[in-house]
Amino acid sequence: MEFIEFNFHPTVAAGVKAAGYETPTPIQHQAIPPVLKGSDVMGLAQTGTGKTAAFVLPILHRLMQGPRGRVRALIIAPTRELAEQIHEAIGILGRQTRLKSVTVYGGVGINPQIQKLRGGVEIVVACPGRLLDHINQRTINLSHLEVLVLDEADRMFDMGFLPDIRKIIKYIPERRQTLMFSATMPDDIRRLAHEVLHAPITVQVDHTAPANTVAHALYPVEQQLKTALLMELLRHTDTDSVLIFTRTKHRAKRVGQQLANAGYRAASLQGNLSQNKRQAALDGFRKGAYQILVATDIAARGIDVSSISHVINYDMPDTADAYTHRIGRTGRAAKTGDAFTFITGEDNDMVRAIERVLGEKIERRMLECFDYKKSLPARDTEFARPPREPQRRREHAAAAAHKQTGHNAGRTEKRKQGTYKSHRSTASRHFTWSKANNTSNSRTHNPVI
């Protein structure tokens, strides 16, 4: 089937077309019809399977009817990165609906969020900790909520958010539509589903096997040296067209500009672009006017270019399925392709998950021509992974306790700096170095260690 068969509201259908969606993914094909009917849904799927659109599109369709200016849909996500991705998807797919969405998470000031909420929004994408802050301060009104989405429920359980979720549910209407998505179904998630879902429809999609025409390689590197390594890697690698993935839209824009300044025919694709600029970037990449396209996962939807020789993961994706979805853009039409991934010390768990899906260990590489020990650039907060919600609350609690003991701000700042240095040195020790095996269909001519 095609998306047109869902009979979305015309403005929502326009967003589908603008995003380049044509054929629904399995999770979209299974989940969208019952969501449109108003049923509760339990979806077993990971990031990278298209599940975000599976709930965003029906929500946009539903909210086109009814009042504006009050919170009618709440999407709860475990991390601010995922919250931003969902918010970006809403912006792309709902560009013509005039529905307003806001993200609510910790690690940033609460006052701008309060101002946006007061201005009137229909959709809130939130992390549990900061959402509870707003509820306790009465800066958010959830009494008119119609749809609740719990995304990556198993990950929220792993991060200790289930008690927060249960508290939040007490503040929202019992008569609502609830959608829950989870990669796995442990007992705690099964109990939560029993508590919050009413006669749910269960949909499930399996893992997608990676293409066997793609060669994989990992490049361990400090976060702040990624751009420098990217430049060096491109200089020493024979490429046709290159698709680079970043975690955030701001980073996509920045890396794209850095590549353009370095003389590459590069463009970025991210949620803040107007539709005309987005289409110009896509057309330019397809036709070869741009050799390199830098994009986020959400913005890259609809890219179908058979000549992509390399996919470079500037940032590690959140799941193994997302990795598979990214690297599936290369190695098409009986051609071979390469997938390079930059990894930091905190990516080791995801590396192991990807290796389990691939069924083999991924080759680690180092560029002999690159100075890994050179002085790091000044730390840029844009390139730092933001703290997760539990860490934010621990930091607040520690700050409060510290204030009570009467320590001065100067010693606090030194302690913070000392903690950061210790953390960074610890992270650098977590790199997994190994001797690399040559990969026959890799285009890189770099010596490997």
C-alpha positions in Angstrom: 0.0 0.0 0.0 0.9 3.7 -0.2 0.5 6.5 2.3 -2.4 8.0 0.2 -4.5 5.0 1.3 -4.5 6.2 4.9 -6.7 9.2 3.9 -4.9 11.7 6.1 -6.1 15.3 6.3 -4.9 17.2 3.2 -2.3 19.3 5.2 -0.9 16.1 6.8 -0.8 14.3 3.5 1.1 17.3 2.1 3.7 16.8 4.9 4.0 13.2 4.0 4.7 14.1 0.4 7.2 16.8 1.3 9.1 14.4 3.5 9.5 12.0 0.6 7.4 9.2 2.2 5.9 6.9 -0.4 5.5 3.3 0.9 4.9 2.7 4.7 7.4 0.7 6.7 6.0 -2.5 8.3 5.4 -0.7 11.7 3.6 2.1 9.9 1.5 -0.3 7.9 0.4 -2.2 11.0 0.1 0.7 13.5 -1.4 3.6 11.7 -4.9 2.1 10.9 -5.7 1.2 14.6 -4.3 4.5 15.9 -6.5 6.4 13.4 -9.5 4.4 14.7 -8.7 5.6 18.3 -7.5 2.2 19.6 -4.8 1.9 22.2 -1.7 0.3 20.6 1.3 -1.7 21.9 4.1 -1.4 19.4 7.1 -3.6 19.6 9.7 -1.8 17.4 13.0 0.1 17.7 14.2 3.4 16.5 15.0 3.1 12.8 11.9 1.1 11.9 9.7 4.2 11.2 7.8 4.1 14.4 8.0 7.9 15.0 5.9 8.6 11.9 3.6 5.7 12.9 2.3 7.8 15.9 3.1 11.3 14.7 1.0 11.2 11.5 -2.2 9.9 13.2 -1.8 12.5 16.0 -1.5 15.3 13.5 -4.5 14.0 11.6 -6.6 13.9 14.8 -5.6 17.3 16.1 -6.6 19.0 12.9 -10.1 18.7 14.3 -10.9 20.4 17.6 -9.6 23.3 19.6 -6.2 24.9 19.3 -3.9 26.4 21.9 -4.1 23.7 24.6 -2.1 20.5 25.2 -4.0 17.7 23.5 -1.1 15.2 22.8 1.8 14.3 25.1 4.8 12.2 23.9 7.2 11.0 26.6 10.7 10.0 25.6 13.6 8.8 27.7 16.3 11.2 26.4 16.4 14.8 25.1 18.0 13.5 21.9 15.0 11.4 21.1 12.6 14.1 22.2 14.3 16.5 19.7 14.1 13.9 17.0 10.4 13.5 17.6 9.9 17.2 17.7 11.8 17.6 14.4 9.6 14.9 12.8 6.5 16.8 13.9 7.9 20.0 12.4 8.6 18.3 9.0 5.4 16.2 8.8 3.2 18.9 10.2 4.7 21.9 8.6 1.4 22.9 6.9 -0.9 22.0 9.8 0.0 25.0 12.0 -0.1 22.8 15.0 2.5 23.8 17.6 4.9 21.5 19.4 7.3 22.1 22.2 10.1 20.0 23.8 10.3 19.8 27.6 13.5 18.3 29.1 16.2 19.1 31.7 19.7 20.4 31.3 18.4 23.7 29.8 16.5 26.7 31.3 12.9 26.1 32.3 11.7 29.7 31.7 11.7 29.5 27.9 9.7 26.3 28.1 7.2 28.0 30.4 6.8 30.9 27.9 6.2 28.5 25.0 3.6 26.6 27.0 1.8 29.8 28.0 1.8 30.8 24.3 -0.4 27.8 23.6 0.8 24.5 22.1 -1.1 21.3 21.0 1.8 18.8 21.3 4.3 18.4 24.1 7.4 16.1 23.7 8.9 15.6 27.1 11.4 13.7 29.3 9.8 12.6 32.6 11.9 14.5 35.1 11.4 18.0 33.6 7.8 17.2 32.9 7.2 16.5 36.6 8.9 19.9 37.4 6.3 21.6 35.2 3.5 19.6 36.7 4.6 20.5 40.3 5.0 24.2 39.4 1.6 24.1 37.6 3.2 25.5 34.4 1.5 22.9 32.2 -2.1 21.9 32.0 -2.8 18.3 31.0 -6.5 18.2 31.8 -7.5 18.3 28.1 -5.1 15.6 27.0 -6.5 13.2 24.3 -3.4 11.1 23.3 -0.5 9.8 25.4 2.5 8.2 23.8 5.2 6.4 25.8 8.2 5.9 23.4 11.0 3.5 24.1 9.3 2.3 27.3 11.9 -0.4 28.0 14.7 2.2 27.9 12.7 4.4 30.3 12.6 1.4 32.6 16.3 0.9 32.3 16.9 4.6 33.2 14.6 4.3 36.3 11.8 6.4 34.9 8.8 4.1 35.6 7.9 5.7 39.0 7.9 9.1 37.3 5.7 7.7 34.5 3.2 6.5 37.1 3.2 9.9 38.8 2.6 11.7 35.5 -0.3 9.4 34.6 -2.2 10.5 37.7 -2.4 14.1 36.3 -3.9 13.2 32.9 -7.5 12.2 32.0 -8.4 8.5 32.3 -10.4 8.7 29.0 -7.6 9.0 26.5 -5.9 7.1 23.7 -2.6 5.6 24.8 0.2 4.4 22.5 3.2 2.5 23.9 6.3 1.6 21.9 9.1 -0.7 23.2 11.9 -2.7 21.7 11.5 -5.5 24.3 8.8 -6.7 26.6 10.2 -7.4 30.1 7.8 -8.1 33.0 7.9 -4.5 34.2 6.9 -3.1 30.8 4.2 -5.8 30.5 2.8 -4.7 33.9 2.9 -1.0 32.8 1.1 -1.8 29.6 -1.6 -3.6 31.5 -2.0 -0.5 33.8 -2.1 2.2 31.1 -3.5 0.5 27.9 -7.2 -0.4 27.4 -7.8 -3.4 25.1 -4.7 -2.6 23.1 -3.9 -3.7 19.5 -0.4 -5.3 19.5 1.9 -4.7 16.5 5.4 -6.0 16.1 8.2 -5.8 13.6 11.4 -7.8 13.5 15.0 -6.7 13.2 16.1 -5.9 9.7 19.2 -7.7 8.5 22.0 -5.3 7.3 23.0 -5.5 3.6 25.8 -7.9 2.9 27.2 -5.5 0.3 28.4 -3.0 2.9 31.8 -3.1 4.6 31.9 -1.7 8.2 34.7 0.1 10.1 34.9 1.9 13.4 37.1 4.9 14.1 37.7 5.5 17.8 38.2 9.3 18.5 37.7 11.9 21.1 34.4 13.8 20.6 36.1 17.1 20.0 38.4 15.7 17.3 35.6 14.2 15.1 35.5 17.1 12.6 39.2 17.1 12.2 39.2 13.3 11.7 36.3 13.6 9.2 38.3 16.0 7.1 41.4 13.8 7.1 39.3 10.7 6.3 37.7 12.3 3.3 41.1 13.5 2.1 42.4 9.9 2.1 39.4 8.0 0.9 38.2 7.4 -2.6 34.5 8.4 -2.5 31.7 9.0 -4.9 28.9 10.5 -2.8 28.9 10.5 1.0 26.0 10.7 3.4 27.0 11.8 6.9 24.7 11.3 9.9 24.7 13.5 13.1 22.7 13.3 16.2 21.3 16.8 16.2 20.1 19.2 13.5 22.4 22.0 14.8 25.4 19.7 14.4 24.3 18.7 10.9 24.2 22.4 9.9 27.5 23.1 11.5 29.4 20.1 10.0 27.9 20.9 6.6 29.1 24.4 6.8 32.6 23.4 7.9 32.8 21.0 5.0 31.7 23.7 2.6 34.2 26.1 4.0 36.9 23.5 3.4 36.1 23.4 -0.3 33.8 20.3 -0.4 30.5 20.4 -2.4 28.5 19.9 0.8 25.0 20.6 2.0 23.1 19.9 5.2 19.6 18.5 5.7 17.8 19.3 8.9 14.4 20.2 10.3 14.9 24.0 10.4 15.1 24.2 6.6 12.2 25.5 4.5 10.7 23.0 2.2 12.3 24.7 -0.8 15.8 24.6 0.7 15.2 21.0 1.8 14.2 20.0 -1.7 17.1 21.9 -3.3 19.6 20.0 -1.0 18.0 16.6 -1.9 17.9 17.4 -5.6 21.5 18.7 -5.5 22.7 15.5 -3.8 20.8 13.2 -6.2 22.1 15.0 -9.3 25.7 15.3 -8.0 25.8 19.0 -7.4 26.6 18.1 -3.8 29.1 15.3 -3.2 28.4 15.3 0.6 25.1 15.5 2.4 25.0 15.9 6.2 21.7 14.9 7.8 19.9 13.8 11.0 18.0 10.5 11.0 14.6 12.2 10.7 15.6 14.7 8.0 17.2 11.9 6.0 13.8 10.2 5.5 13.0 9.9 1.8 16.6 9.9 0.6 16.9 7.3 -2.2 20.1 7.7 -4.0 21.6 4.5 -5.5 25.1 5.9 -6.0 26.0 6.6 -2.3 29.4 5.1 -1.8 29.9 5.9 1.9 27.8 6.4 4.9 29.7 8.0 7.8 28.2 8.0 11.3 29.6 11.2 12.7 27.6 10.3 15.8 26.6 6.8 16.9 22.9 6.0 16.4 20.7 5.1 19.3 19.9 1.5 18.4 21.2 -1.3 16.2 18.2 -1.0 14.0 18.9 2.7 13.4 22.4 1.7 12.4 21.0 -0.8 9.9 18.6 1.8 8.6 21.4 4.4 8.1 23.9 2.1 6.4 21.2 0.7 4.2 21.6 3.9 2.1 24.8 2.5 0.6 25.6 -0.8 -1.0 22.5 -0.7 -3.2 21.8 -1.9 -6.8 24.4 -4.7 -6.6 27.1 -2.1 -5.7 29.4 -2.3 -2.7 29.5 0.5 -0.1 31.3 1.4 3.1 30.0 2.4 6.5 32.4 4.3 8.8 31.4 5.1 12.3 33.1 7.4 14.7 33.0 6.1 18.3 33.8 7.5 21.7 34.3 5.7 24.9 30.6 5.9 25.8 29.5 4.1 22.6 30.9 0.7 23.6 27.5 -0.8 24.6 26.0 0.2 21.2 29.0 -1.1 19.4 28.5 -4.5 21.0 24.7 -4.4 20.1 25.5 -3.7 16.5 28.1 -6.5 16.4 25.5 -8.9 17.7 23.2 -8.0 14.9 26.0 -8.3 12.3 27.2 -11.6 13.8 30.8 -10.5 13.8 33.3 -8.1 15.3 33.7 -4.8 13.4 37.1 -3.7 12.3 38.7 -0.9 14.3 40.8 1.6 12.4 43.2 4.5 13.0 44.6 6.9 10.4 48.4 6.9 10.5 48.3 10.5 9.2 46.1 11.8 12.0 47.4 13.2 15.2 45.1 11.7 17.9 47.2 13.3 20.7 47.1 16.9 19.5 45.5 19.5 21.7 41.8 19.2 21.9 39.7 22.3 20.8 37.9 24.2 23.5 34.9 22.1 24.6 31.8 23.1 22.7 28.5 22.5 24.5 26.8 21.8 21.2 29.1 18.8 20.8 28.7 17.5 24.3 26.1 14.8 25.0 23.5 16.4 27.3 23.0 14.8 30.7 20.1 12.3 31.0 17.3 13.1 33.3 18.4 11.0 36.3 21.8 12.6 36.1 20.2 16.0 36.0 18.2 15.3 39.2 21.3 13.9 40.9 23.2 17.0 40.0 20.4 19.2 41.4 20.3 17.2 44.6 24.1 17.4 45.0 24.0 21.1 44.4 21.4 21.6 47.1 23.3 19.5 49.6 26.5 21.4 48.8 24.7 24.7 49.4 23.6 23.6 52.8 27.1 22.7 53.9 28.1 26.3 53.2 30.9 25.7 50.6 31.6 28.7 48.4 30.9 28.9 44.7 34.6 29.0 43.8 35.3 25.6 45.4 32.2 24.2 43.8 33.4 25.3 40.3 36.8 23.8 40.9 35.2 20.5 42.0 33.0 20.5 38.9 36.1 21.0 36.7 37.9 18.3 38.5 35.0 15.9 38.0 34.9 16.7 34.3 38.6 16.1 33.8 38.3 12.8 35.6 35.3 11.8 33.6 37.0 12.6 30.3 40.1 10.7 31.1 38.0 7.7 32.2 36.0 7.8 29.0 39.2 7.8 26.9 40.3 4.6 28.7 37.1 2.9 27.5 38.1 2.8 23.9 38.3 -0.7 22.5 41.4 -1.0 20.4 42.2 -4.0 18.4 44.2 -5.1 15.4 42.2 -4.6 12.2 41.6 -7.1 9.5 41.7 -5.7 5.9 38.2 -5.5 4.3 38.2 -6.5 0.7 35.5 -4.1 -0.6 36.6 -1.0 1.3 37.6 2.0 -0.7 39.8 3.5 1.9 43.6 3.4 1.2 44.5 4.2 4.8 46.9 1.9 6.7 45.1 0.2 9.5 46.5 -0.9 12.9 
